[in-house]
Amino acid sequence: MHAPNIALEPKPAAANRSSKDRFIEAAASEFIEAGYDGCTIRAIAARAGTSIASLSRNWTGKRHLFEDVFGHHFGIINQAQLDNLDAVSQADAPALVDVLFAFYRPVLAPARQDGTAPASHHVYCKALSDPSEEAKEIVRPLVAEVRTRMIGFARQCLPGLAEQELFLAMTVINGTYVYPQIQGARLASVMGLKQADMDWDAAALSLAQMVSGGLSAFHSARIGQ
């Protein structure tokens, strides 16, 4: 069971191979490989096949560039999540499993042939877990609206939990989709599975059911004390 009219995947932006777009694409690839602190303007320019001077015509530096990089990739996923959560909110009493499916489906994408996640999904999940303080500062406002909506749904679906318990519930909710996108290929290889063969619609629903079942059982035990 899940809410109707849930977007299965974010809609990709129209292709455009301008110099600025090449920089954004190259920066995303460098970030995926090296993390925020590990990627450099020089490496990004080389990967984009253009000069550092060309980059400076569009951005004042690395942080300014990554505000656009993260903004582009997060925007695609955030919009799909918000649209899904809007659909779920039409119910008088949204079920936690429906909320989670609406949240998870846009960030769980079929793996490419090389076993990695599509760029937006990989950038999104890796940026959420990147240890760089500067990366965190860029990401924080990008996820604020979705995070606020999800905390509101969690309070509604799991009423009465203490703040620390609600915090732990949110760590479970958020951590569940990050690992499959940035480390899932490794685990799939160990288990002899091919990520590219997975049904990610079914996977998103399964994760929603697992997490909602566990949190609902915890909530019942806590409130029943």
ZAZA-118517 format. One record per residue (C-alpha): residue number from 1; residue in one letter; x, y, z. Coordinates in steps of 0.25 Angstrom, whole numbers, plus 5000, padded with zeros to 4 digits. Layout:
BEGIN
+-----+---+------+------+------+
|   k | r |    x |    y |    z |
+-----+---+------+------+------+
| NUM | A |    X |    Y |    Z |
...
+-----+---+------+------+------+
This chain:
BEGIN
+-----+---+------+------+------+
|   k | r |    x |    y |    z |
+-----+---+------+------+------+
|   1 | M | 5000 | 5000 | 5000 |
|   2 | H | 5005 | 5014 | 4997 |
|   3 | A | 5000 | 5027 | 4993 |
|   4 | P | 4995 | 5029 | 4979 |
|   5 | N | 5001 | 5039 | 4969 |
|   6 | I | 5015 | 5037 | 4975 |
|   7 | A | 5026 | 5042 | 4965 |
|   8 | L | 5035 | 5030 | 4962 |
|   9 | E | 5047 | 5038 | 4958 |
|  10 | P | 5051 | 5053 | 4958 |
|  11 | K | 5050 | 5059 | 4944 |
|  12 | P | 5064 | 5062 | 4938 |
|  13 | A | 5067 | 5076 | 4934 |
|  14 | A | 5068 | 5078 | 4919 |
|  15 | A | 5082 | 5075 | 4913 |
|  16 | N | 5091 | 5087 | 4910 |
|  17 | R | 5106 | 5087 | 4907 |
|  18 | S | 5110 | 5101 | 4910 |
|  19 | S | 5123 | 5104 | 4917 |
|  20 | K | 5116 | 5106 | 4930 |
|  21 | D | 5108 | 5093 | 4929 |
|  22 | R | 5121 | 5086 | 4926 |
|  23 | F | 5127 | 5092 | 4939 |
|  24 | I | 5115 | 5088 | 4947 |
|  25 | E | 5116 | 5073 | 4942 |
|  26 | A | 5131 | 5072 | 4944 |
|  27 | A | 5130 | 5078 | 4958 |
|  28 | A | 5119 | 5067 | 4961 |
|  29 | S | 5128 | 5056 | 4956 |
|  30 | E | 5140 | 5061 | 4963 |
|  31 | F | 5132 | 5062 | 4976 |
|  32 | I | 5126 | 5048 | 4975 |
|  33 | E | 5140 | 5043 | 4973 |
|  34 | A | 5148 | 5051 | 4983 |
|  35 | G | 5138 | 5058 | 4993 |
|  36 | Y | 5137 | 5073 | 4995 |
|  37 | D | 5150 | 5075 | 5001 |
|  38 | G | 5157 | 5066 | 4991 |
|  39 | C | 5153 | 5072 | 4978 |
|  40 | T | 5160 | 5084 | 4973 |
|  41 | I | 5157 | 5096 | 4963 |
|  42 | R | 5169 | 5091 | 4955 |
|  43 | A | 5164 | 5077 | 4954 |
|  44 | I | 5150 | 5081 | 4951 |
|  45 | A | 5154 | 5091 | 4940 |
|  46 | A | 5163 | 5080 | 4934 |
|  47 | R | 5151 | 5070 | 4934 |
|  48 | A | 5142 | 5080 | 4928 |
|  49 | G | 5152 | 5082 | 4917 |
|  50 | T | 5153 | 5097 | 4919 |
|  51 | S | 5161 | 5107 | 4927 |
|  52 | I | 5161 | 5112 | 4941 |
|  53 | A | 5159 | 5126 | 4935 |
|  54 | S | 5146 | 5122 | 4929 |
|  55 | L | 5141 | 5117 | 4942 |
|  56 | S | 5144 | 5130 | 4949 |
|  57 | R | 5135 | 5137 | 4939 |
|  58 | N | 5123 | 5129 | 4945 |
|  59 | W | 5127 | 5127 | 4959 |
|  60 | T | 5136 | 5134 | 4970 |
|  61 | G | 5142 | 5121 | 4975 |
|  62 | K | 5139 | 5107 | 4979 |
|  63 | R | 5128 | 5110 | 4989 |
|  64 | H | 5121 | 5118 | 4979 |
|  65 | L | 5122 | 5107 | 4969 |
|  66 | F | 5117 | 5097 | 4978 |
|  67 | E | 5105 | 5105 | 4982 |
|  68 | D | 5101 | 5103 | 4968 |
|  69 | V | 5105 | 5089 | 4967 |
|  70 | F | 5098 | 5085 | 4979 |
|  71 | G | 5086 | 5094 | 4976 |
|  72 | H | 5084 | 5088 | 4963 |
|  73 | H | 5084 | 5073 | 4967 |
|  74 | F | 5077 | 5075 | 4980 |
|  75 | G | 5066 | 5083 | 4973 |
|  76 | I | 5063 | 5072 | 4964 |
|  77 | I | 5060 | 5062 | 4976 |
|  78 | N | 5055 | 5072 | 4985 |
|  79 | Q | 5044 | 5076 | 4976 |
|  80 | A | 5040 | 5062 | 4974 |
|  81 | Q | 5039 | 5059 | 4989 |
|  82 | L | 5031 | 5072 | 4991 |
|  83 | D | 5021 | 5068 | 4980 |
|  84 | N | 5020 | 5054 | 4986 |
|  85 | L | 5018 | 5059 | 5000 |
|  86 | D | 5007 | 5069 | 4995 |
|  87 | A | 5000 | 5057 | 4990 |
|  88 | V | 5001 | 5050 | 5003 |
|  89 | S | 4997 | 5062 | 5011 |
|  90 | Q | 4983 | 5061 | 5004 |
|  91 | A | 4979 | 5050 | 5013 |
|  92 | D | 4973 | 5053 | 5027 |
|  93 | A | 4982 | 5044 | 5034 |
|  94 | P | 4994 | 5040 | 5025 |
|  95 | A | 5000 | 5026 | 5028 |
|  96 | L | 5015 | 5026 | 5032 |
|  97 | V | 5018 | 5016 | 5021 |
|  98 | D | 5012 | 5025 | 5010 |
|  99 | V | 5020 | 5037 | 5015 |
| 100 | L | 5033 | 5029 | 5015 |
| 101 | F | 5030 | 5024 | 5001 |
| 102 | A | 5027 | 5038 | 4996 |
| 103 | F | 5040 | 5042 | 5002 |
| 104 | Y | 5049 | 5030 | 4998 |
| 105 | R | 5045 | 5028 | 4983 |
| 106 | P | 5051 | 5040 | 4977 |
| 107 | V | 5065 | 5037 | 4984 |
| 108 | L | 5065 | 5023 | 4980 |
| 109 | A | 5069 | 5022 | 4966 |
| 110 | P | 5073 | 5010 | 4957 |
| 111 | A | 5088 | 5007 | 4956 |
| 112 | R | 5095 | 5010 | 4943 |
| 113 | Q | 5102 | 4999 | 4936 |
| 114 | D | 5115 | 5001 | 4944 |
| 115 | G | 5107 | 4999 | 4957 |
| 116 | T | 5107 | 5014 | 4961 |
| 117 | A | 5096 | 5023 | 4964 |
| 118 | P | 5091 | 5034 | 4954 |
| 119 | A | 5098 | 5047 | 4956 |
| 120 | S | 5087 | 5055 | 4964 |
| 121 | H | 5085 | 5043 | 4973 |
| 122 | H | 5099 | 5041 | 4976 |
| 123 | V | 5103 | 5055 | 4978 |
| 124 | Y | 5090 | 5057 | 4987 |
| 125 | C | 5093 | 5045 | 4996 |
| 126 | K | 5108 | 5047 | 4996 |
| 127 | A | 5107 | 5062 | 5000 |
| 128 | L | 5098 | 5059 | 5011 |
| 129 | S | 5109 | 5050 | 5017 |
| 130 | D | 5121 | 5059 | 5013 |
| 131 | P | 5129 | 5063 | 5026 |
| 132 | S | 5133 | 5076 | 5020 |
| 133 | E | 5127 | 5088 | 5028 |
| 134 | E | 5126 | 5096 | 5016 |
| 135 | A | 5119 | 5086 | 5009 |
| 136 | K | 5109 | 5085 | 5021 |
| 137 | E | 5107 | 5100 | 5020 |
| 138 | I | 5103 | 5099 | 5006 |
| 139 | V | 5094 | 5087 | 5007 |
| 140 | R | 5087 | 5091 | 5020 |
| 141 | P | 5078 | 5102 | 5013 |
| 142 | L | 5075 | 5093 | 5001 |
| 143 | V | 5069 | 5082 | 5010 |
| 144 | A | 5062 | 5091 | 5020 |
| 145 | E | 5048 | 5091 | 5014 |
| 146 | V | 5047 | 5076 | 5011 |
| 147 | R | 5053 | 5073 | 5025 |
| 148 | T | 5043 | 5082 | 5032 |
| 149 | R | 5032 | 5075 | 5025 |
| 150 | M | 5037 | 5061 | 5029 |
| 151 | I | 5039 | 5065 | 5043 |
| 152 | G | 5025 | 5070 | 5043 |
| 153 | F | 5020 | 5057 | 5037 |
| 154 | A | 5028 | 5049 | 5048 |
| 155 | R | 5022 | 5057 | 5059 |
| 156 | Q | 5008 | 5054 | 5053 |
| 157 | C | 5010 | 5039 | 5050 |
| 158 | L | 5018 | 5037 | 5063 |
| 159 | P | 5011 | 5046 | 5074 |
| 160 | G | 5017 | 5046 | 5088 |
| 161 | L | 5031 | 5042 | 5085 |
| 162 | A | 5041 | 5050 | 5093 |
| 163 | E | 5050 | 5059 | 5085 |
| 164 | Q | 5062 | 5050 | 5086 |
| 165 | E | 5054 | 5038 | 5081 |
| 166 | L | 5048 | 5047 | 5070 |
| 167 | F | 5063 | 5050 | 5066 |
| 168 | L | 5067 | 5036 | 5066 |
| 169 | A | 5054 | 5033 | 5057 |
| 170 | M | 5059 | 5043 | 5047 |
| 171 | T | 5073 | 5037 | 5047 |
| 172 | V | 5067 | 5024 | 5043 |
| 173 | I | 5058 | 5030 | 5033 |
| 174 | N | 5069 | 5038 | 5026 |
| 175 | G | 5080 | 5028 | 5027 |
| 176 | T | 5072 | 5017 | 5020 |
| 177 | Y | 5073 | 5023 | 5006 |
| 178 | V | 5087 | 5029 | 5007 |
| 179 | Y | 5094 | 5015 | 5008 |
| 180 | P | 5088 | 5009 | 4996 |
| 181 | Q | 5092 | 5020 | 4987 |
| 182 | I | 5106 | 5022 | 4991 |
| 183 | Q | 5110 | 5008 | 4996 |
| 184 | G | 5100 | 4999 | 4991 |
| 185 | A | 5108 | 4994 | 4979 |
| 186 | R | 5119 | 4989 | 4989 |
| 187 | L | 5109 | 4981 | 4997 |
| 188 | A | 5102 | 4976 | 4985 |
| 189 | S | 5115 | 4971 | 4979 |
| 190 | V | 5118 | 4964 | 4992 |
| 191 | M | 5104 | 4957 | 4992 |
| 192 | G | 5105 | 4953 | 4977 |
| 193 | L | 5094 | 4963 | 4973 |
| 194 | K | 5093 | 4973 | 4962 |
| 195 | Q | 5087 | 4986 | 4966 |
| 196 | A | 5083 | 4989 | 4951 |
| 197 | D | 5074 | 4977 | 4952 |
| 198 | M | 5067 | 4982 | 4964 |
| 199 | D | 5052 | 4988 | 4964 |
| 200 | W | 5054 | 5001 | 4971 |
| 201 | D | 5039 | 5004 | 4971 |
| 202 | A | 5038 | 4991 | 4979 |
| 203 | A | 5050 | 4994 | 4987 |
| 204 | A | 5045 | 5008 | 4991 |
| 205 | L | 5032 | 5002 | 4996 |
| 206 | S | 5040 | 4991 | 5004 |
| 207 | L | 5049 | 5001 | 5011 |
| 208 | A | 5037 | 5009 | 5014 |
| 209 | Q | 5030 | 4997 | 5020 |
| 210 | M | 5042 | 4992 | 5028 |
| 211 | V | 5045 | 5006 | 5034 |
| 212 | S | 5030 | 5009 | 5037 |
| 213 | G | 5028 | 4996 | 5043 |
| 214 | G | 5040 | 4997 | 5052 |
| 215 | L | 5037 | 5011 | 5056 |
| 216 | S | 5022 | 5008 | 5058 |
| 217 | A | 5026 | 4996 | 5067 |
| 218 | F | 5035 | 5005 | 5075 |
| 219 | H | 5025 | 5016 | 5076 |
| 220 | S | 5014 | 5006 | 5081 |
| 221 | A | 5024 | 5001 | 5092 |
| 222 | R | 5028 | 5015 | 5096 |
| 223 | I | 5014 | 5021 | 5097 |
| 224 | G | 5009 | 5008 | 5104 |
| 225 | Q | 5018 | 5009 | 5115 |
+-----+---+------+------+------+
